[in-house]
Amino acid sequence: MLTTGETVFGLERVTVQRGGALLLDDVSCRIPARSCTALVGPSGAGKSTLLRLLNRLEEPSDGVVRLHGRPLPELDVLAVRRRVGLVGQQPVLLTDRILDDLRVGRPDLDAEQAAGLLERVGLPPGMLERATAGLSGGEAQRVCLARALAVGPEVLLLDEPTSALDAVSAKAVETAVRDLVAAGTTAVLVSHNTAQARRIAGHALVLDHGRLTAAGAIDRIAYLDEGP
């Protein structure tokens, strides 16, 4: 268990059941502020389910998830999702032009602010007028990251954000995430890549068959010594 420092999320005996399957089993843990926490474990361990609980894309069957001490159901769900942004494994662009995509959650975003967001994710400001249809997978993923940042989230949830990217694009996303964390953003990263988890995260939660098997500073997690 993580016991020091400010806590953003606290999970108390959280269970998730769906269609007779037990996805999370009595999980209690804490996620610290202003750092990156990696959710690691084998496929089907419940990592993405736990991640989705944090902005109420998933609801627990039992137990409670708290944000700064308050149970999530007590908070407006749209407000939670502005505070807690999600970047998924596959980039999904919502408009025909990059600038318009960045404005999806921030209609008042001006071109200068949008250009700054692109720079934060390693893209040139001149791309603002480009069509989203012509982007590479790495470019599209970074636009999705910039779109999530446009609303100024307190927490960034990352579900295997580089698994479909080439090495150059993956490095750019990793660099952007590390910079965000250094600037005070809290991140929660689902990754099968243990080397990536070590590069980005300071803490880790290990899940196996829906149960939490280890938690703490990432350099003390034995599971990460066994992966690639």
Residue pairs with C-beta under 8 A, 6 or more apart in sequence:
1 28
1 29
1 30
1 215
1 216
2 29
2 30
2 31
2 32
2 203
2 215
2 216
3 30
4 32
5 32
5 33
5 35
6 32
6 33
6 34
7 30
7 31
7 32
7 33
7 68
7 69
8 31
8 32
8 33
8 67
8 68
8 154
8 155
8 186
9 30
9 31
9 54
9 65
9 66
9 67
9 155
9 188
10 29
10 30
10 31
10 65
10 66
10 69
11 27
11 28
11 29
11 30
11 50
11 53
11 63
11 64
11 65
11 66
12 28
12 63
12 64
12 65
12 66
13 26
13 27
13 28
13 62
13 63
13 64
14 24
14 26
14 27
14 28
14 50
14 53
14 60
14 62
14 63
14 64
14 65
15 22
15 24
15 25
15 26
15 27
15 60
15 61
15 62
15 63
16 22
16 23
16 24
16 46
16 49
16 53
16 58
16 59
16 60
16 61
16 210
17 23
17 61
22 210
23 46
23 49
23 210
24 46
24 49
24 50
24 53
24 60
24 207
24 210
25 209
25 210
25 211
26 63
26 211
27 46
27 50
27 63
27 207
27 210
27 211
27 212
28 63
28 212
29 205
29 212
29 215
31 37
31 54
31 186
31 188
31 203
31 205
32 186
32 203
33 186
34 181
34 184
34 185
34 186
35 181
35 186
35 187
35 201
35 202
35 203
36 177
36 178
36 181
36 186
36 187
36 188
36 189
36 200
36 201
36 202
36 203
37 186
37 187
37 188
37 189
37 201
37 202
37 203
37 204
37 205
38 189
38 190
38 191
38 197
38 200
38 201
38 203
38 204
38 205
38 218
39 47
39 50
39 51
39 188
39 189
39 190
39 191
39 204
39 205
39 207
40 47
40 190
40 191
40 192
40 194
40 197
40 204
40 205
40 206
40 207
40 221
40 223
40 224
40 227
41 47
41 206
41 207
41 208
41 213
41 223
42 208
43 192
44 209
45 207
45 208
45 209
45 210
46 207
46 209
46 210
47 190
47 207
48 159
48 190
49 58
50 205
50 207
51 86
51 157
51 159
51 188
51 190
52 58
52 86
53 59
53 60
53 65
53 72
54 65
54 67
54 84
54 155
54 157
54 188
55 80
55 81
55 84
55 85
55 86
55 157
56 72
56 73
56 77
56 80
56 81
57 86
64 71
64 72
65 71
65 72
66 72
67 75
67 80
67 83
67 84
72 80
82 105
82 151
82 153
83 153
83 154
83 155
84 153
84 154
84 155
84 157
85 148
85 149
85 151
85 153
85 155
85 156
85 157
86 148
86 157
86 159
87 141
87 144
87 145
87 148
87 156
87 157
87 158
87 159
87 161
88 144
88 159
88 160
88 161
89 159
89 160
89 161
89 163
89 164
90 164
91 137
91 140
91 141
91 143
91 144
92 144
93 101
93 132
93 135
93 140
93 143
93 144
94 101
94 104
94 147
95 101
95 104
95 132
96 131
96 132
96 133
97 128
97 129
97 130
97 131
97 132
98 118
98 127
98 128
98 129
98 130
98 131
98 132
98 135
98 143
99 111
99 114
99 128
99 129
101 132
101 143
101 147
102 109
102 114
102 117
102 118
102 128
102 143
102 146
102 147
102 150
103 109
103 114
103 150
104 147
104 150
105 147
105 150
105 151
106 150
106 151
109 117
109 150
111 128
113 150
114 128
114 146
114 150
115 125
115 128
116 125
117 146
117 149
117 150
118 124
118 125
118 127
118 128
118 142
118 143
118 146
119 125
120 146
120 149
120 176
120 179
120 180
121 142
121 143
121 145
121 146
121 149
121 172
121 173
121 176
122 142
122 172
122 173
122 175
122 176
123 139
123 142
123 143
123 146
127 139
132 140
132 143
135 143
136 169
137 164
137 165
137 166
137 169
138 165
138 166
138 168
138 169
138 170
138 172
138 173
139 169
141 161
141 162
141 164
141 165
141 169
141 173
142 169
142 172
142 173
142 176
145 161
145 173
145 176
148 156
149 156
149 180
153 185
154 185
154 186
155 185
155 186
155 187
155 188
156 177
156 180
156 185
156 186
156 187
156 188
157 187
157 188
158 177
158 187
158 188
158 189
158 190
158 191
159 190
160 190
160 191
160 192
161 173
161 177
161 189
162 169
162 170
162 173
162 174
162 191
162 193
162 196
163 191
163 192
163 193
165 173
170 196
174 196
174 199
174 200
177 187
177 189
177 200
178 199
178 200
180 187
181 187
181 200
187 200
187 201
189 196
189 197
189 200
189 201
191 197
191 200
192 227
193 227
193 228
194 223
194 224
194 226
194 227
194 228
195 227
195 228
197 204
197 218
197 224
198 218
198 219
198 224
201 218
202 217
202 218
203 215
203 216
203 217
203 218
204 214
204 215
204 216
204 217
204 218
204 221
204 223
204 224
205 212
205 214
205 215
206 212
206 213
206 214
206 215
206 221
206 223
207 213
213 223
214 221
214 222
214 223
218 224
